[in-house]
Amino acid sequence: MQDSLSFLCRQSLVIAARAIFIPALLFFALSAIYIFYVLILGRIRAYRSPLQNVPGPKEAHWLSGDFVDVQEPDSSRLQEEWVRTYGHVMRYHSRFGTLRLLTVDPVAIAYILQNSEIFQKSDFVRFSLGTFTGRGLLFVEGPQHRKQRKVMNPAFGPTQVRKFTSMFLEKSLELRDIWADLISKSTRKDGKLSFNTFVWLNKVTLDIIGLAGFNYAFNSLHAPDEKQNELYESIRSMLTTKAGQFMFILQLFFPLFRPIPTARSRVLNRSMEVIRRIGSQLIQDKKAAVLAELSLGASGVVEKHDVQGHDLLSLLIKSNIASDTPESMRMSDEEILSQVPTFLFAGHETSSTAIAWTLFALSCHPAVQTTLRAELRTCPTDMPTMDQLNALPYLEGVVREVLRLYAPVSATQRIAMHDAEIPLQKPFKDNRGITQSSIRVFKGDSVSIPIRLLNRSTEIWGEDANEFRPERWESVPEAAHAVPSVYGHLATFIAGAHACIGYRFSVVEIKALLFTLVRGFEFELALPAEDIVRRTSIVGRPVVASNPAAGPQLPLLIRPANLD
């Protein structure tokens, strides 16, 4: 009897092992075949591509190409060296042997950005963005993008941003008072205090997008970290999780693996469920409020030019139901819901990063900081209007210079959906020694939009292009007028159909925070400048090189500014 039970147990274990081993073996075999197929396909595409004739570096690695190098913290220096070596039109090897076009020719980049039917975001970029933003404006392409953009445009116009300015300043004053209270407890004789400013800038910009976006109070400035609300915790989890990074990279490169649940996807899905649940309730509440408002009106209808409100979501809903919005161009509730994570991530991460780099630059250049403070103090109020902020020329120069040198997003990329011929401002010589006045690309070829490189091009900005010099905006170089841009001859917000819809919002928000903080405090580096480096995960945040495990940081020495 005992032998029989032992035999049955052994047989059960064998059957169970087979049930696990055979599917696992089959999975790995199919995965190997799939990966081999992708590699071969990449090699064939590169061999056929006309980019083979474009100058560029030798392939660094047979599998990853130059991809790893262009992801490194100092990759912009490498790419600047490439441009010096190979010229303003070049190509490099991306993953799996494929070729990617890289150009700082402004006419070529303008053509790529203006022809969004031909050049669209790659699957790689869309998957990366989609994990954070869902299928909102940053994710969609083609007719879906045109529809969402058309409905959302009225919410981001100058009239609406002007109304947000007082709220930007109120939140800036809250942050100023919190910092003043922290500094008052400093035990240093010089009255200075060193702390990580980046975490506070993240909190204030999150509070701002909560109120401006949805009239939702995060109150992250005042709540202790352990008592932050549910939505804040969900956003923080999504941004800070390091779970399942290897599998995430595999899923980025190989779409077949994307349906496989991972530790990372579970964290992101839990967080997204919270965002969607709260977002759905916000949408229903605001839709009811908008309809109630319309029922009290004389005509009971609203047109786009009537769109007004107190937050972006309400404005979006009003625009969506406007009588002059065709039924075919209206967004579904699901599409509106997808804008909630888009607003949250795009609306606070980029702004907080830009402000952090501004404080870093001002700390490195005390004379610029002093000049800026003097100009800001000519304004007789703590609550200037948007027009008053825009009338401060040195503030404008500082903001433009930071967005030029420290663009939060360094680059993006596009995939050619059709064969195309890209025009050039200046011809180049290909590998055969033939002068070319345009670049041919085939369907499936990849194109890099090098925002940071274009903003730092010596051919456009002069030999001091890598220097922080706000005075350059007193006389903009003629070459800069060719840069495709929606703001200040900068590539930072790109241009064309996919230009940043919230650029006005972002610029005024940055100005409001700088206006308040620089008037109130003096900033110095707490560490050597070379110890503050850039780490990019979609957005390029400041990190302490000697302590990268701590994540994004910008420790500064701060004290109240003298009133003389």
C-alpha positions in Angstrom: 0.0 0.0 0.0 2.8 2.4 1.0 4.7 1.5 -2.2 1.6 2.2 -4.3 1.1 5.6 -2.7 4.8 6.4 -3.3 4.5 5.3 -6.9 1.4 7.4 -7.4 3.2 10.5 -5.9 6.1 10.0 -8.2 3.9 9.6 -11.2 2.0 12.8 -10.2 5.2 14.7 -9.9 6.4 13.5 -13.3 3.0 14.5 -14.9 3.1 17.9 -13.2 6.8 18.4 -14.3 5.8 17.6 -17.9 2.8 19.9 -17.7 5.1 22.7 -16.8 8.3 21.8 -18.7 6.8 21.1 -22.1 4.8 24.4 -22.4 7.9 26.3 -21.0 10.2 24.6 -23.5 7.7 25.3 -26.3 7.5 29.0 -25.2 11.2 29.4 -25.2 11.6 27.7 -28.5 9.0 29.9 -30.1 10.5 33.0 -28.5 13.9 32.2 -29.9 12.4 31.7 -33.4 10.5 35.0 -33.0 13.6 36.9 -31.8 15.7 35.4 -34.7 13.0 36.5 -37.1 13.0 40.1 -35.8 16.8 40.2 -36.0 16.9 38.9 -39.6 14.1 41.3 -40.6 16.1 44.2 -39.1 19.2 43.2 -41.1 17.2 42.9 -44.4 15.5 46.3 -43.8 18.9 48.0 -43.2 20.4 46.3 -46.3 17.6 47.6 -48.5 17.3 51.1 -46.9 18.7 54.1 -48.8 20.1 55.2 -45.4 23.0 52.8 -46.1 24.4 55.5 -48.3 24.2 58.2 -45.5 27.4 58.8 -43.5 27.6 57.5 -39.9 29.5 55.5 -37.3 30.2 51.8 -37.5 27.9 49.6 -35.7 28.9 49.4 -32.0 27.2 46.0 -31.3 25.5 43.4 -33.6 22.4 43.2 -31.5 21.9 46.7 -29.9 23.8 48.7 -32.5 24.4 52.2 -31.1 21.2 52.1 -29.1 22.9 51.7 -25.7 25.3 54.6 -26.4 22.5 57.0 -27.3 20.7 56.1 -24.0 23.7 57.0 -21.8 23.5 60.2 -19.6 26.1 62.0 -21.8 24.7 60.7 -25.1 24.1 64.3 -26.3 27.9 64.8 -26.3 28.4 61.6 -28.3 25.8 62.8 -30.8 27.4 66.3 -31.0 30.6 64.5 -31.8 28.9 62.4 -34.5 27.5 65.6 -36.1 31.0 67.2 -36.1 32.4 64.1 -37.7 29.8 63.0 -40.2 27.9 66.3 -40.8 24.4 67.6 -40.4 22.9 64.6 -42.0 23.9 61.1 -40.7 22.6 57.8 -39.6 23.4 55.4 -36.8 22.6 51.8 -36.0 19.6 51.2 -33.8 18.6 47.9 -32.3 18.6 44.7 -34.4 20.8 46.2 -37.1 18.2 48.7 -38.3 19.3 52.2 -39.3 18.0 55.5 -37.9 18.4 58.9 -39.6 19.7 61.7 -37.5 19.7 65.3 -38.8 20.0 68.8 -37.4 18.9 70.3 -40.7 15.9 72.5 -39.7 14.1 72.2 -43.1 14.3 68.4 -42.9 12.9 68.3 -39.4 10.2 70.8 -40.3 9.1 68.5 -43.2 9.1 65.4 -40.9 7.0 67.2 -38.2 4.6 68.8 -40.7 3.8 65.6 -42.5 2.3 63.6 -39.7 0.5 61.2 -42.1 3.9 60.0 -43.4 6.0 60.2 -40.2 4.3 58.9 -37.1 5.5 57.9 -33.6 7.1 54.5 -33.6 5.5 51.5 -31.9 8.5 51.7 -29.4 7.7 55.3 -28.4 3.9 54.7 -28.3 4.2 51.6 -26.0 6.6 53.5 -23.7 4.2 56.5 -23.5 1.1 54.4 -23.3 2.2 52.7 -20.1 1.9 56.0 -18.4 -0.7 58.0 -20.3 -3.0 55.4 -21.8 -4.5 56.1 -25.2 -4.7 59.9 -24.9 -3.4 62.7 -27.1 0.2 61.7 -26.7 -0.5 58.1 -27.9 -2.9 58.4 -30.8 -2.1 59.1 -34.4 -3.9 60.0 -37.6 -7.7 60.7 -37.6 -7.9 59.9 -33.8 -5.3 62.5 -33.1 -6.9 65.1 -35.2 -10.2 64.6 -33.5 -8.8 64.7 -30.0 -6.6 67.7 -30.8 -9.5 69.7 -32.3 -11.7 69.2 -29.3 -8.9 70.0 -26.8 -7.5 73.1 -28.5 -9.9 75.6 -27.0 -9.0 74.5 -23.5 -5.3 75.5 -24.0 -5.8 78.9 -25.7 -4.2 82.1 -24.3 -7.6 83.2 -22.8 -7.8 80.1 -20.7 -4.2 80.1 -19.6 -4.5 83.7 -18.6 -7.2 82.7 -16.1 -4.9 80.1 -14.6 -2.1 82.5 -13.8 -3.4 83.6 -10.4 -3.7 80.0 -9.3 -0.1 79.3 -10.5 1.1 82.2 -8.3 -1.0 81.2 -5.3 0.6 77.7 -5.4 4.0 79.4 -5.9 3.4 81.5 -2.8 2.5 78.4 -0.8 5.8 76.7 -1.8 7.7 79.9 -0.9 6.2 80.0 2.6 6.9 76.3 3.2 10.5 76.8 2.1 10.8 79.9 4.3 9.6 77.9 7.3 12.1 75.1 6.6 14.9 77.6 6.3 14.0 79.5 9.5 14.9 76.3 11.4 18.4 76.1 9.9 21.1 76.0 12.5 23.8 77.3 10.1 25.2 80.7 10.9 24.7 82.0 7.4 21.0 81.1 7.5 21.2 78.7 4.6 19.6 75.3 4.4 20.4 72.4 2.0 17.5 70.2 0.8 16.3 68.4 -2.3 14.3 71.0 -4.2 13.2 68.5 -6.9 10.8 66.7 -4.7 9.1 70.0 -3.8 8.9 71.2 -7.4 7.3 67.9 -8.3 4.7 68.4 -5.6 3.8 72.0 -6.5 3.4 71.2 -10.2 1.2 68.2 -9.3 -0.9 70.4 -7.2 -1.2 72.9 -10.0 -2.2 70.3 -12.7 -4.7 68.8 -10.2 -6.4 72.2 -9.8 -6.0 73.5 -13.4 -6.7 70.1 -15.0 -9.7 68.8 -12.9 -10.3 71.2 -10.0 -8.9 68.3 -7.9 -6.9 69.1 -4.7 -3.9 66.9 -4.3 -2.6 69.1 -1.4 0.7 67.3 -1.9 2.6 70.4 -0.7 1.0 70.2 2.8 0.4 66.4 3.3 3.2 64.4 4.8 4.6 61.8 2.4 3.0 58.9 4.4 -0.4 60.6 4.2 -0.7 61.5 0.5 -4.0 60.8 -1.1 -4.7 57.7 -3.2 -4.3 59.4 -6.6 -0.9 60.9 -5.6 0.3 57.5 -4.4 -0.8 55.9 -7.7 1.1 58.4 -9.8 4.2 58.1 -7.6 4.1 54.3 -7.9 4.0 54.5 -11.6 6.9 56.9 -11.8 9.2 55.3 -9.3 8.6 51.5 -9.8 11.7 49.5 -10.7 9.9 46.2 -10.8 10.3 44.0 -13.8 12.7 46.2 -15.7 14.3 43.5 -17.7 10.9 42.2 -18.9 9.8 45.7 -19.7 12.9 46.2 -21.9 12.1 42.9 -23.6 8.5 44.0 -24.2 9.7 47.4 -25.6 11.8 45.6 -28.2 9.6 42.6 -28.9 5.9 43.3 -29.1 5.0 39.6 -29.0 5.9 39.6 -25.2 3.7 42.6 -24.3 0.6 40.6 -23.3 2.7 38.7 -20.7 1.9 40.0 -17.1 5.0 41.2 -15.2 5.7 42.7 -11.8 5.9 46.1 -13.5 2.7 45.7 -15.4 0.9 44.7 -12.2 2.1 47.9 -10.5 1.1 50.1 -13.5 -2.3 48.4 -13.9 -3.1 48.9 -10.2 -2.2 52.5 -10.4 -4.0 53.0 -13.7 -7.2 51.5 -12.2 -7.1 54.1 -9.5 -6.5 56.9 -12.0 -9.3 55.6 -14.2 -11.8 55.2 -11.3 -11.2 58.7 -10.0 -11.0 60.1 -13.5 -14.4 58.5 -14.4 -16.0 60.1 -11.4 -14.5 63.5 -12.2 -15.8 63.3 -15.8 -19.3 62.3 -14.7 -19.4 65.1 -12.1 -18.2 67.7 -14.6 -20.5 66.5 -17.4 -23.4 66.9 -15.0 -22.3 70.4 -14.0 -21.8 71.4 -17.6 -25.3 70.1 -18.6 -26.9 71.8 -15.6 -25.1 75.1 -16.5 -26.4 74.8 -20.1 -30.0 74.1 -18.9 -29.9 77.5 -17.1 -28.7 79.3 -20.2 -31.0 81.3 -22.5 -30.4 79.0 -25.6 -29.4 75.7 -24.0 -26.6 75.3 -26.5 -22.9 76.1 -26.5 -20.5 76.8 -29.3 -16.7 76.6 -29.2 -16.2 80.3 -28.9 -18.4 80.2 -25.7 -16.1 77.6 -24.1 -15.1 78.9 -20.7 -14.6 77.2 -17.3 -12.4 76.7 -14.3 -10.4 73.6 -15.3 -9.2 71.9 -18.4 -11.5 68.9 -18.1 -14.6 71.0 -17.9 -13.4 73.0 -20.9 -12.7 69.8 -22.8 -16.2 68.5 -22.0 -17.8 71.8 -23.1 -15.9 71.9 -26.3 -16.8 68.2 -27.0 -20.6 68.9 -26.7 -20.5 72.3 -28.5 -23.1 72.5 -31.2 -20.5 73.4 -33.8 -18.5 70.2 -33.0 -19.7 67.6 -35.6 -20.9 64.3 -34.2 -18.1 62.5 -36.0 -15.5 64.7 -34.3 -16.7 64.2 -30.7 -14.7 62.2 -28.3 -16.2 59.2 -26.5 -16.2 59.1 -22.7 -13.3 56.6 -23.0 -11.3 59.0 -25.1 -11.9 61.8 -22.6 -10.9 59.5 -19.7 -7.6 58.8 -21.5 -6.7 62.5 -21.2 -6.7 62.3 -17.4 -3.4 60.4 -17.1 -2.1 62.4 -20.1 -2.8 65.7 -18.2 -1.3 64.3 -15.0 2.0 63.1 -16.4 2.6 65.5 -19.2 1.3 68.4 -17.1 3.6 68.1 -14.1 6.7 66.0 -14.9 8.0 68.3 -17.7 7.3 71.5 -15.8 8.9 70.4 -12.6 12.0 69.2 -14.5 12.3 72.5 -16.4 12.0 74.6 -13.2 14.6 72.3 -11.5 17.1 72.8 -14.3 16.4 76.6 -14.2 17.3 76.7 -10.5 20.4 74.6 -11.2 21.5 77.1 -14.0 20.8 80.1 -11.8 22.9 78.5 -9.0 25.8 78.0 -11.5 25.5 81.6 -12.7 24.9 83.9 -9.7 25.3 87.0 -11.8 22.3 85.9 -13.9 20.4 85.1 -10.8 21.1 88.6 -9.4 20.0 90.3 -12.6 16.8 88.3 -12.8 15.9 89.0 -9.2 16.4 92.7 -9.7 14.0 92.7 -12.7 11.4 90.6 -10.9 11.4 93.0 -8.0 10.5 95.9 -10.2 7.0 94.3 -10.3 5.0 95.9 -7.5 2.9 92.9 -6.6 3.2 89.3 -5.6 0.3 88.5 -8.0 1.2 89.8 -11.5 -1.1 89.0 -14.5 0.1 86.8 -17.3 0.7 90.0 -19.4 2.9 91.4 -16.6 4.9 88.2 -16.5 5.3 88.2 -20.2 6.5 91.9 -20.1 9.6 91.0 -18.1 12.3 90.6 -20.9 15.1 89.1 -18.7 12.7 86.5 -17.3 11.6 85.6 -20.8 15.3 85.2 -21.8 16.1 83.0 -18.8 13.1 80.7 -19.5 13.9 80.4 -23.2 17.6 79.8 -22.5 16.7 77.0 -20.0 14.2 75.4 -22.4 16.9 75.6 -25.1 19.8 74.1 -23.0 17.8 71.8 -20.8 14.8 70.7 -22.8 13.0 68.2 -20.6 12.5 65.8 -23.5 15.8 65.3 -25.4 14.5 63.7 -28.5 11.7 61.8 -30.0 11.4 59.6 -33.1 9.2 58.9 -36.1 8.7 55.9 -38.4 8.1 56.5 -42.1 4.7 55.0 -43.0 5.4 55.5 -46.7 8.5 56.0 -48.9 9.4 59.7 -48.8 12.0 62.2 -50.0 12.9 64.7 -47.2 14.1 68.1 -48.4 17.2 69.8 -46.9 18.2 73.4 -46.2 21.8 72.4 -47.0 23.0 69.5 -49.2 25.3 66.7 -48.0 27.7 64.2 -49.5 26.7 60.6 -49.3 29.1 57.6 -48.8 29.6 57.5 -52.6 30.7 61.1 -52.7 27.5 62.2 -54.4 26.0 65.6 -53.3 22.4 65.1 -52.2 19.9 67.9 -51.7 17.3 65.6 -50.1 17.2 62.3 -48.1 15.3 59.3 -49.3 13.7 57.0 -46.7 11.7 53.8 -47.2 8.6 52.7 -45.4 9.6 51.5 -42.0 12.8 53.6 -41.8 13.3 55.3 -38.4 14.0 59.0 -38.0 15.2 60.7 -34.8 14.0 64.2 -33.9 17.0 65.5 -31.9 15.4 68.2 -29.9 18.5 68.8 -27.6 20.9 68.7 -30.5 18.9 71.2 -32.5 18.7 73.5 -29.5 22.5 73.3 -29.0 23.6 73.4 -32.7 26.5 75.7 -33.1 25.5 76.3 -36.7 22.2 77.8 -35.4 23.2 79.3 -32.1 26.9 80.1 -32.5 30.1 78.8 -31.0 28.7 79.5 -27.4 25.6 77.3 -28.1 26.4 75.1 -25.0 26.7 78.0 -22.7 23.9 79.4 -20.5 23.6 83.0 -21.7 20.1 84.6 -21.5 21.3 87.7 -23.2 21.4 85.9 -26.5 17.6 86.4 -26.7 18.1 90.2 -27.1 19.2 89.4 -30.6 18.1 86.0 -31.9 20.4 84.6 -34.6 19.0 84.6 -38.1 19.5 80.9 -38.5 17.2 80.2 -35.5 14.2 81.5 -37.5 14.3 78.2 -39.6 13.9 76.0 -36.5 10.4 74.4 -36.5 8.8 75.8 -33.4 5.7 77.0 -31.6 7.6 79.0 -29.0 10.7 81.2 -29.1 12.5 79.5 -32.1 13.0 76.4 -29.8 12.6 72.8 -30.8 11.6 72.0 -27.2 7.9 71.8 -27.9 8.4 70.6 -31.5 6.0 71.8 -34.2 3.3 70.5 -36.6 0.2 68.5 -35.7 2.0 66.9 -32.7 3.4 70.2 -31.2 2.9 70.3 -27.4 -0.7 71.5 -26.9 0.1 72.8 -23.4 3.2 74.9 -24.2 1.5 78.2 -23.2 0.3 76.6 -19.9 3.8 75.3 -19.2 5.7 78.5 -20.0 3.4 80.7 -17.8 3.5 78.1 -15.0 7.4 78.2 -15.1 7.4 82.0 -15.1 5.0 82.2 -12.2 7.1 79.8 -10.0 10.4 81.5 -10.9 8.9 84.9 -10.3 8.0 83.9 -6.7 10.9 81.7 -5.8 13.7 83.9 -7.2 12.3 87.0 -5.6 12.2 85.3 -2.3 15.4 83.2 -2.2 19.0 83.0 -3.2 20.1 79.7 -4.6 23.6 78.0 -4.5 24.9 74.6 -5.4 25.0 72.2 -2.5 27.3 69.9 -4.5 29.9 70.4 -7.3 28.1 71.1 -10.6 29.6 68.1 -12.2 27.9 65.9 -9.6 24.5 66.9 -11.0 23.9 64.8 -14.1 20.9 64.1 -16.4 19.1 60.8 -16.3 16.4 60.2 -18.9 13.3 58.1 -18.7 11.2 60.0 -21.3 12.0 63.1 -19.2 15.6 64.1 -18.4 15.7 64.7 -14.6 18.6 65.8 -12.4 20.3 63.1 -10.5 23.3 63.1 -8.1 26.0 61.2 -9.9 27.6 60.0 -6.6 24.2 58.7 -5.4 22.1 57.7 -8.4 20.2 55.1 -6.4 18.4 57.9 -4.6 16.6 58.8 -7.8 15.9 62.3 -9.1 17.4 65.0 -6.9 18.5 68.6 -6.9 20.0 69.5 -3.6 20.6 73.3 -3.3 21.7 75.7 -0.6 18.9 78.2 -0.1 18.5 81.3 2.0 16.1 84.3 2.0 17.1 86.9 -0.5 18.3 90.3 0.7 15.7 93.0 0.3 18.3 95.7 -0.7 
